[in-house]
Amino acid sequence: MQHPTPIDPRDHAVYRPDKMGKATLFRSDRVMVGLNAFEPGQEHKLHAHAGMDKVYHVLEGEGLFLLEDREAPMRAGALLVAPEGAPHGIRNTGAGRLLVLAVLAPAPG
């Protein structure tokens, strides 16, 4: 994909029946922009990143943000910032698909 070009991220979603699907929309040494696509019941388990911040923006669907000490509802339009070292994850608890834009800085090595 050539940038800068306006896109609809939903056109680049990759859904998989066996696990969360991933697609990279942009990557440099400074930032990575990707999509996490979940079928109903799929999840990205609680994890944390050393030396990297992550921003999740829910594009469509609903589910739960998994956090170290709680779960928080997520729906289209919601945004979560997971600073370096903060445990986070996602679970699709809805009846439909869940699509989440993920921005990581700096980009993973």
C-alpha positions in Angstrom: 0.0 0.0 0.0 1.3 3.4 -0.9 1.1 6.2 1.6 -0.1 8.9 2.1 -3.4 7.6 0.7 -6.8 7.7 2.5 -8.0 4.2 3.1 -10.9 2.5 4.8 -9.1 0.1 7.2 -12.1 -2.3 7.0 -11.1 -3.1 3.4 -7.9 -4.6 4.7 -9.2 -6.8 7.5 -8.1 -10.4 7.6 -10.4 -12.7 9.5 -9.3 -16.3 10.4 -11.5 -19.1 11.7 -8.7 -20.5 14.0 -7.3 -17.3 15.6 -7.2 -13.5 15.6 -6.3 -12.2 12.1 -3.7 -9.5 11.7 -3.0 -7.0 8.8 -0.3 -4.3 8.7 -1.5 -1.0 7.2 1.8 0.9 7.6 5.2 0.3 9.2 8.3 2.4 9.8 11.0 2.3 12.5 8.9 4.8 14.4 5.3 3.4 14.2 3.3 0.4 13.1 -0.4 0.6 12.2 -2.3 -2.6 12.0 -5.6 -4.3 12.3 -6.7 -7.0 14.7 -9.7 -8.9 13.5 -11.7 -11.2 15.7 -14.5 -13.7 15.0 -17.0 -14.2 17.8 -15.3 -15.8 20.8 -11.7 -15.1 19.8 -9.3 -13.2 22.0 -5.8 -11.8 22.2 -4.6 -12.9 25.7 -3.3 -10.5 28.3 0.2 -9.4 27.5 2.5 -6.3 27.8 5.2 -4.7 25.7 8.6 -3.4 27.0 9.7 -0.2 25.4 6.5 0.2 23.3 3.2 2.0 23.7 0.0 0.8 22.0 -3.2 2.5 21.1 -6.4 0.4 20.3 -9.3 2.1 18.4 -12.4 -0.1 18.0 -13.7 0.3 14.4 -16.6 -2.2 14.6 -18.1 -4.8 16.9 -18.1 -5.1 20.7 -16.2 -7.1 23.3 -13.9 -6.5 26.3 -10.6 -4.8 26.8 -8.7 -7.2 29.1 -6.6 -5.3 31.7 -4.4 -6.3 34.5 -7.0 -5.9 37.3 -10.3 -5.7 35.4 -12.2 -6.0 32.1 -13.7 -3.0 30.4 -16.4 -3.0 27.7 -15.4 -2.0 24.2 -17.6 -0.9 21.3 -17.1 0.9 18.0 -15.5 4.3 18.7 -13.8 3.3 21.9 -10.1 4.0 22.3 -7.7 2.5 24.8 -4.1 3.6 25.4 -1.8 0.8 26.8 1.5 2.5 27.9 4.7 0.5 28.0 4.5 -2.4 30.4 0.7 -2.1 31.0 -1.0 -5.5 30.5 -3.7 -5.5 27.9 -5.7 -7.8 25.7 -9.0 -8.1 23.8 -11.9 -10.6 23.8 -14.7 -10.6 21.3 -17.8 -11.3 23.4 -20.3 -10.1 20.7 -22.3 -12.1 18.3 -20.5 -10.5 15.3 -17.0 -9.7 14.2 -14.8 -7.3 16.0 -12.2 -5.1 14.2 -9.6 -3.0 16.1 -7.0 -0.6 14.8 -3.7 -1.0 16.7 -1.0 1.6 16.6 2.4 0.6 18.2 5.3 3.0 18.8 8.0 2.4 18.3 7.3 -0.4 15.8 8.1 -3.9 17.0 11.5 -5.2 15.9 
